[in-house]
Amino acid sequence: GWCESTRDVHHITPISEGGQNKLNNVIVVCPNHHRMIHKNLISKDALLNALKLRLYHHPEYYLEQDA
């Protein structure tokens, strides 16, 4: 029941806990997975692993991190 045009951005470390709006702290997920994350049905370790895979496949996205 997910419309492919809808995406949610999830902060791995919430802004309220010192997280930043940087690529190494956000992941784009469908609304269903976003709800699962907030219900602790998807672990923080799984999200961090997804970020590592993104870095491996697209290291050019992280060049802005030092700016």
C-alpha positions as CSV (number, residue, x, y, z in Angstrom):
1,G,0.0,0.0,0.0
2,W,3.0,2.3,-0.4
3,C,3.0,5.0,-3.1
4,E,6.5,5.1,-4.6
5,S,6.4,8.9,-4.8
6,T,6.4,9.3,-1.0
7,R,9.6,9.1,1.0
8,D,10.4,9.9,4.6
9,V,13.8,11.1,5.9
10,H,14.8,9.6,9.2
11,H,17.6,10.9,11.5
12,I,19.7,8.1,12.9
13,T,20.6,10.2,15.9
14,P,17.7,12.6,16.5
15,I,18.3,16.4,16.3
16,S,17.0,16.6,19.9
17,E,19.9,14.3,20.9
18,G,22.6,16.2,19.1
19,G,22.2,14.7,15.6
20,Q,22.8,16.8,12.6
21,N,21.2,17.3,9.2
22,K,24.1,15.6,7.4
23,L,24.2,12.6,5.0
24,N,25.9,10.5,7.6
25,N,23.0,10.9,9.9
26,V,19.9,10.6,7.7
27,I,18.4,7.8,5.7
28,V,15.5,7.9,3.3
29,V,12.8,5.2,3.8
30,C,9.3,4.5,2.8
31,P,6.6,5.6,5.4
32,N,6.0,1.9,6.4
33,H,9.7,1.4,7.3
34,H,9.8,4.7,9.0
35,R,7.0,3.6,11.4
36,M,8.8,0.3,11.9
37,I,12.0,2.2,12.9
38,H,10.1,4.3,15.5
39,K,8.6,1.1,16.9
40,N,12.1,-0.4,17.2
41,L,11.3,-3.1,14.7
42,I,14.3,-2.0,12.7
43,S,17.5,-1.6,14.7
44,K,19.9,1.3,14.7
45,D,22.6,-1.2,13.7
46,A,20.6,-2.1,10.6
47,L,20.3,1.6,9.7
48,L,24.0,2.2,10.2
49,N,24.7,-0.8,8.0
50,A,22.5,0.7,5.3
51,L,24.5,3.9,5.6
52,K,27.8,2.0,5.2
53,L,26.4,0.4,2.0
54,R,25.5,3.8,0.7
55,L,29.0,5.1,1.4
56,Y,30.5,2.1,-0.4
57,H,28.4,2.5,-3.5
58,H,28.3,6.3,-3.6
59,P,31.4,7.8,-1.8
60,E,31.0,11.0,-3.8
61,Y,27.9,11.9,-1.7
62,Y,30.1,12.3,1.3
63,L,32.5,14.9,-0.1
64,E,30.3,17.7,1.3
65,Q,30.6,16.4,4.9
66,D,33.7,18.4,5.6
67,A,32.2,21.7,4.3
